[in-house]
Amino acid sequence: MSENALTSSEINQIYKEIIEDVYEALKPFGFRKKGVLNLVRIDGCMYQKLNFQKHTYSPLMTINVTFRPLFLNNTDDNTLGSNKRLCFFESDLHNWYDIQLNYKETSNKIIKLLIDKVLPYYDGLNTSKMVLDKSSQLTSYFHQQLILFSALKEHESEISLRYLDIILQGLHDHKKDVENINRDVSGFNNGIKYYSDLKHMVHNKNFAEIDLLLKGYEGEFLKKVKKFLKSPSFSE
């Protein structure tokens, strides 16, 4: 490899080496490989995923720090938008990390940041109760389902109803936008019915039925991912 401009092949090889360094450092914390670009683990009632991302045009990389509840009504392991770029754990600046010949410097920086900042972040949000305790810090639109399903899990009627109203209003608004351009709105109708039914159950304090729903969602999701998490490494 040259000391100056790296070729695409060299960049890709170094990128793989950095991912492997990070994996080896996080393996003792329970993380396993999923495919080429993801490290995942289950901690508490959360599925946590570190997604590596390479810059399209420059020899740079970052990690998307994501997680989702096991009991979410979605068996896709793509996490919620409850994610942060790795750089935001050290500053408010949108930075990337160098893919360079001396890649150990980048590996070490990333590993330190993950262990010192990201793992404690995960530890502070690994139960539904913790999510509710920190809900005032989870202000993104993408956190709404995270908070809603945590509230349902904890039988918190007031919080559940508040977020059901927010989500339903959003669905109705988006449905109107789609109708205005003469597109299919059946998906919105299905979503509106689903969340309306949930709202009816919460109003009636029917948390026994909600518990069964959440347990079913969790079981379906675990069937998809847990068999792979038993091995040190797995591929999609």
C-alpha positions as a LaTeX table, in Angstrom:
\begin{tabular}{lrrr}
\hline
Residue & $x$ (\AA) & $y$ (\AA) & $z$ (\AA) \\
\hline
Met1 & 0.00 & 0.00 & 0.00 \\
Ser2 & 1.27 & 3.46 & $-0.85$ \\
Glu3 & 1.79 & 6.13 & 1.75 \\
Asn4 & $-0.18$ & 8.65 & $-0.31$ \\
Ala5 & $-3.51$ & 8.15 & $-2.06$ \\
Leu6 & $-5.02$ & 4.76 & $-1.34$ \\
Thr7 & $-6.66$ & 2.73 & $-4.07$ \\
Ser8 & $-10.30$ & 1.64 & $-3.75$ \\
Ser9 & $-9.10$ & $-1.90$ & $-3.07$ \\
Glu10 & $-6.77$ & $-0.71$ & $-0.30$ \\
Ile11 & $-9.51$ & 1.42 & 1.26 \\
Asn12 & $-11.91$ & $-1.52$ & 1.29 \\
Gln13 & $-9.31$ & $-3.82$ & 2.84 \\
Ile14 & $-8.46$ & $-1.31$ & 5.58 \\
Tyr15 & $-12.17$ & $-0.77$ & 6.23 \\
Lys16 & $-12.58$ & $-4.53$ & 6.77 \\
Glu17 & $-9.59$ & $-4.55$ & 9.12 \\
Ile18 & $-11.10$ & $-1.75$ & 11.23 \\
Ile19 & $-14.42$ & $-3.60$ & 11.45 \\
Glu20 & $-12.57$ & $-6.75$ & 12.54 \\
Asp21 & $-10.63$ & $-4.80$ & 15.20 \\
Val22 & $-13.86$ & $-3.36$ & 16.57 \\
Tyr23 & $-15.53$ & $-6.76$ & 16.55 \\
Glu24 & $-12.70$ & $-8.40$ & 18.47 \\
Ala25 & $-12.84$ & $-5.61$ & 21.07 \\
Leu26 & $-16.62$ & $-5.85$ & 21.51 \\
Lys27 & $-16.97$ & $-9.63$ & 21.37 \\
Pro28 & $-16.42$ & $-9.94$ & 25.16 \\
Phe29 & $-19.39$ & $-7.57$ & 25.62 \\
Gly30 & $-21.70$ & $-9.97$ & 23.79 \\
Phe31 & $-21.64$ & $-8.52$ & 20.29 \\
Arg32 & $-21.76$ & $-10.84$ & 17.30 \\
Lys33 & $-21.31$ & $-10.22$ & 13.59 \\
Lys34 & $-24.37$ & $-9.98$ & 11.40 \\
Gly35 & $-23.37$ & $-9.91$ & 7.79 \\
Val36 & $-20.38$ & $-7.79$ & 6.86 \\
Leu37 & $-21.37$ & $-4.39$ & 8.27 \\
Asn38 & $-23.24$ & $-5.04$ & 11.54 \\
Leu39 & $-22.42$ & $-6.02$ & 15.09 \\
Val40 & $-25.45$ & $-6.99$ & 17.19 \\
Arg41 & $-26.42$ & $-8.17$ & 20.64 \\
Ile42 & $-29.47$ & $-8.56$ & 22.86 \\
Asp43 & $-29.23$ & $-6.78$ & 26.19 \\
Gly44 & $-32.16$ & $-6.56$ & 28.56 \\
Cys45 & $-35.23$ & $-6.26$ & 26.35 \\
Met46 & $-33.40$ & $-4.42$ & 23.57 \\
Tyr47 & $-31.79$ & $-5.53$ & 20.33 \\
Gln48 & $-28.74$ & $-3.35$ & 19.75 \\
Lys49 & $-27.01$ & $-2.94$ & 16.40 \\
Leu50 & $-23.82$ & $-1.12$ & 15.39 \\
Asn51 & $-23.97$ & $-0.49$ & 11.66 \\
Phe52 & $-20.72$ & 0.42 & 9.87 \\
Gln53 & $-20.99$ & 2.94 & 7.05 \\
Lys54 & $-18.32$ & 3.95 & 4.54 \\
His55 & $-18.39$ & 7.37 & 2.91 \\
Thr56 & $-19.40$ & 7.23 & $-0.74$ \\
Tyr57 & $-16.71$ & 9.54 & $-2.07$ \\
Ser58 & $-13.93$ & 9.78 & 0.53 \\
Pro59 & $-11.78$ & 7.34 & 2.58 \\
Leu60 & $-13.94$ & 7.91 & 5.67 \\
Met61 & $-16.25$ & 5.83 & 7.80 \\
Thr62 & $-18.64$ & 6.04 & 10.72 \\
Ile63 & $-20.92$ & 3.81 & 12.81 \\
Asn64 & $-24.68$ & 4.17 & 13.25 \\
Val65 & $-25.64$ & 3.34 & 16.83 \\
Thr66 & $-29.13$ & 1.84 & 16.81 \\
Phe67 & $-31.48$ & $-0.24$ & 18.95 \\
Arg68 & $-35.09$ & $-1.46$ & 19.10 \\
Pro69 & $-37.29$ & $-3.25$ & 21.64 \\
Leu70 & $-37.66$ & $-6.99$ & 21.20 \\
Phe71 & $-41.42$ & $-6.55$ & 21.63 \\
Leu72 & $-41.94$ & $-4.11$ & 18.76 \\
Asn73 & $-44.62$ & $-5.02$ & 16.21 \\
Asn74 & $-42.05$ & $-5.58$ & 13.48 \\
Thr75 & $-39.86$ & $-8.62$ & 12.83 \\
Asp76 & $-37.50$ & $-6.67$ & 10.58 \\
Asp77 & $-34.22$ & $-6.31$ & 12.45 \\
Asn78 & $-33.65$ & $-2.92$ & 10.87 \\
Thr79 & $-33.81$ & $-0.80$ & 13.96 \\
Leu80 & $-35.93$ & 2.20 & 14.68 \\
Gly81 & $-34.64$ & 5.63 & 13.78 \\
Ser82 & $-33.55$ & 5.77 & 17.41 \\
Asn83 & $-30.00$ & 6.05 & 16.24 \\
Lys84 & $-27.03$ & 8.33 & 16.59 \\
Arg85 & $-23.90$ & 8.62 & 14.54 \\
Leu86 & $-20.82$ & 7.65 & 16.51 \\
Cys87 & $-19.38$ & 11.17 & 16.24 \\
Phe88 & $-22.22$ & 12.62 & 18.33 \\
Phe89 & $-20.99$ & 10.69 & 21.35 \\
Glu90 & $-17.91$ & 12.92 & 21.43 \\
Ser91 & $-19.16$ & 16.25 & 20.05 \\
Asp92 & $-22.03$ & 17.95 & 18.27 \\
Leu93 & $-20.08$ & 17.99 & 15.03 \\
His94 & $-20.89$ & 15.65 & 12.16 \\
Asn95 & $-17.50$ & 14.01 & 11.81 \\
Trp96 & $-16.31$ & 10.90 & 10.00 \\
Tyr97 & $-13.32$ & 8.71 & 10.83 \\
Asp98 & $-10.30$ & 8.26 & 8.59 \\
Ile99 & $-9.66$ & 5.08 & 6.65 \\
Gln100 & $-5.90$ & 5.41 & 6.50 \\
Leu101 & $-2.75$ & 3.34 & 6.19 \\
Asn102 & $-2.12$ & 3.64 & 9.92 \\
Tyr103 & $-5.63$ & 2.30 & 10.56 \\
Lys104 & $-4.93$ & 1.13 & 14.12 \\
Glu105 & $-5.17$ & 4.77 & 15.18 \\
Thr106 & $-8.73$ & 4.89 & 13.82 \\
Ser107 & $-9.58$ & 1.46 & 15.27 \\
Asn108 & $-8.37$ & 2.45 & 18.73 \\
Lys109 & $-10.24$ & 5.75 & 18.68 \\
Ile110 & $-13.49$ & 4.06 & 17.65 \\
Ile111 & $-13.12$ & 1.24 & 20.19 \\
Lys112 & $-12.47$ & 3.67 & 23.04 \\
Leu113 & $-15.48$ & 5.75 & 22.09 \\
Leu114 & $-17.71$ & 2.69 & 21.87 \\
Ile115 & $-16.61$ & 1.29 & 25.23 \\
Asp116 & $-16.51$ & 4.60 & 27.09 \\
Lys117 & $-19.63$ & 6.25 & 25.66 \\
Val118 & $-21.82$ & 3.97 & 23.53 \\
Leu119 & $-22.00$ & 0.94 & 25.82 \\
Pro120 & $-23.07$ & 3.09 & 28.81 \\
Tyr121 & $-25.66$ & 4.71 & 26.52 \\
Tyr122 & $-26.99$ & 1.27 & 25.65 \\
Asp123 & $-26.89$ & 0.21 & 29.31 \\
Gly124 & $-29.06$ & 3.21 & 30.20 \\
Leu125 & $-31.76$ & 2.25 & 27.71 \\
Asn126 & $-31.94$ & $-1.52$ & 27.90 \\
Thr127 & $-35.34$ & $-1.83$ & 29.61 \\
Ser128 & $-38.75$ & $-0.34$ & 28.89 \\
Lys129 & $-38.74$ & 1.41 & 32.28 \\
Met130 & $-35.40$ & 3.07 & 31.51 \\
Val131 & $-36.78$ & 4.28 & 28.18 \\
Leu132 & $-39.74$ & 5.91 & 29.94 \\
Asp133 & $-37.49$ & 7.44 & 32.60 \\
Lys134 & $-35.43$ & 9.08 & 29.84 \\
Ser135 & $-38.29$ & 9.82 & 27.43 \\
Ser136 & $-37.77$ & 13.57 & 27.79 \\
Gln137 & $-34.36$ & 13.08 & 26.13 \\
Leu138 & $-35.84$ & 11.01 & 23.27 \\
Thr139 & $-37.42$ & 13.81 & 21.29 \\
Ser140 & $-37.08$ & 12.61 & 17.70 \\
Tyr141 & $-40.10$ & 11.66 & 15.63 \\
Phe142 & $-38.48$ & 8.25 & 15.31 \\
His143 & $-38.57$ & 7.70 & 19.09 \\
Gln144 & $-42.36$ & 7.70 & 19.20 \\
Gln145 & $-42.83$ & 3.96 & 18.74 \\
Leu146 & $-39.94$ & 3.22 & 21.10 \\
Ile147 & $-41.69$ & 5.20 & 23.84 \\
Leu148 & $-45.17$ & 3.91 & 22.96 \\
Phe149 & $-44.26$ & 0.23 & 23.11 \\
Ser150 & $-42.23$ & 0.77 & 26.29 \\
Ala151 & $-45.29$ & 2.44 & 27.85 \\
Leu152 & $-47.49$ & $-0.46$ & 26.75 \\
Lys153 & $-45.00$ & $-2.89$ & 28.28 \\
Glu154 & $-45.09$ & $-0.99$ & 31.57 \\
His155 & $-48.92$ & $-0.60$ & 31.53 \\
Glu156 & $-48.59$ & 3.19 & 31.52 \\
Ser157 & $-52.00$ & 4.26 & 30.21 \\
Glu158 & $-51.45$ & 8.01 & 30.12 \\
Ile159 & $-48.16$ & 7.83 & 28.20 \\
Ser160 & $-49.53$ & 5.14 & 25.89 \\
Leu161 & $-52.59$ & 7.20 & 24.99 \\
Arg162 & $-50.53$ & 10.33 & 24.44 \\
Tyr163 & $-48.21$ & 8.62 & 21.96 \\
Leu164 & $-51.05$ & 6.71 & 20.30 \\
Asp165 & $-52.72$ & 10.05 & 19.61 \\
Ile166 & $-49.47$ & 11.48 & 18.22 \\
Ile167 & $-48.90$ & 8.46 & 15.95 \\
Leu168 & $-52.53$ & 8.35 & 14.78 \\
Gln169 & $-52.50$ & 12.05 & 13.97 \\
Gly170 & $-49.34$ & 11.57 & 11.95 \\
Leu171 & $-50.89$ & 8.69 & 10.03 \\
His172 & $-54.02$ & 10.71 & 9.24 \\
Asp173 & $-51.91$ & 13.68 & 8.07 \\
His174 & $-49.72$ & 11.51 & 5.84 \\
Lys175 & $-52.77$ & 9.72 & 4.47 \\
Lys176 & $-54.20$ & 13.08 & 3.34 \\
Asp177 & $-50.92$ & 13.98 & 1.63 \\
Val178 & $-50.88$ & 10.65 & $-0.22$ \\
Glu179 & $-54.54$ & 10.93 & $-1.20$ \\
Asn180 & $-53.82$ & 14.34 & $-2.71$ \\
Ile181 & $-51.45$ & 12.73 & $-5.21$ \\
Asn182 & $-53.84$ & 9.85 & $-5.89$ \\
Arg183 & $-51.65$ & 7.14 & $-4.37$ \\
Asp184 & $-52.70$ & 3.95 & $-2.58$ \\
Val185 & $-53.53$ & 4.61 & 1.08 \\
Ser186 & $-54.30$ & 1.05 & 2.18 \\
Gly187 & $-51.12$ & 0.91 & 4.27 \\
Phe188 & $-52.20$ & 4.02 & 6.16 \\
Asn189 & $-55.68$ & 2.56 & 6.69 \\
Asn190 & $-54.17$ & $-0.61$ & 8.12 \\
Gly191 & $-51.93$ & 1.42 & 10.43 \\
Ile192 & $-54.80$ & 3.62 & 11.58 \\
Lys193 & $-56.91$ & 0.55 & 12.39 \\
Tyr194 & $-54.02$ & $-1.14$ & 14.26 \\
Tyr195 & $-53.23$ & 1.86 & 16.47 \\
Ser196 & $-56.93$ & 2.63 & 16.97 \\
Asp197 & $-57.44$ & $-0.93$ & 18.23 \\
Leu198 & $-54.48$ & $-0.51$ & 20.58 \\
Lys199 & $-55.96$ & 2.75 & 21.84 \\
His200 & $-59.28$ & 0.99 & 22.51 \\
Met201 & $-57.46$ & $-1.70$ & 24.53 \\
Val202 & $-55.59$ & 0.91 & 26.58 \\
His203 & $-58.80$ & 2.86 & 27.25 \\
Asn204 & $-60.38$ & $-0.36$ & 28.53 \\
Lys205 & $-57.27$ & $-1.18$ & 30.63 \\
Asn206 & $-57.01$ & $-4.44$ & 28.74 \\
Phe207 & $-53.31$ & $-4.89$ & 29.45 \\
Ala208 & $-53.60$ & $-8.68$ & 29.68 \\
Glu209 & $-54.39$ & $-8.73$ & 25.95 \\
Ile210 & $-51.67$ & $-6.18$ & 25.25 \\
Asp211 & $-49.17$ & $-8.34$ & 27.16 \\
Leu212 & $-50.06$ & $-11.30$ & 24.95 \\
Leu213 & $-49.55$ & $-9.17$ & 21.84 \\
Leu214 & $-46.15$ & $-7.95$ & 22.99 \\
Lys215 & $-45.09$ & $-11.43$ & 24.03 \\
Gly216 & $-46.07$ & $-12.68$ & 20.57 \\
Tyr217 & $-44.10$ & $-9.91$ & 18.84 \\
Glu218 & $-41.05$ & $-10.68$ & 20.97 \\
Gly219 & $-41.29$ & $-14.40$ & 20.25 \\
Glu220 & $-41.47$ & $-13.83$ & 16.50 \\
Phe221 & $-38.50$ & $-11.48$ & 16.54 \\
Leu222 & $-36.39$ & $-13.79$ & 18.71 \\
Lys223 & $-37.09$ & $-16.70$ & 16.38 \\
Lys224 & $-35.56$ & $-14.62$ & 13.61 \\
Val225 & $-32.41$ & $-13.44$ & 15.39 \\
Lys226 & $-31.62$ & $-15.49$ & 18.48 \\
Lys227 & $-30.58$ & $-18.67$ & 16.66 \\
Phe228 & $-27.84$ & $-16.64$ & 15.00 \\
Leu229 & $-26.75$ & $-14.89$ & 18.18 \\
Lys230 & $-25.82$ & $-18.26$ & 19.71 \\
Ser231 & $-22.77$ & $-18.43$ & 17.44 \\
Pro232 & $-19.74$ & $-16.08$ & 17.57 \\
Ser233 & $-20.36$ & $-14.94$ & 14.00 \\
Phe234 & $-23.19$ & $-15.15$ & 11.53 \\
Ser235 & $-24.18$ & $-13.86$ & 8.13 \\
Glu236 & $-27.46$ & $-12.68$ & 6.68 \\
\hline
\end{tabular}
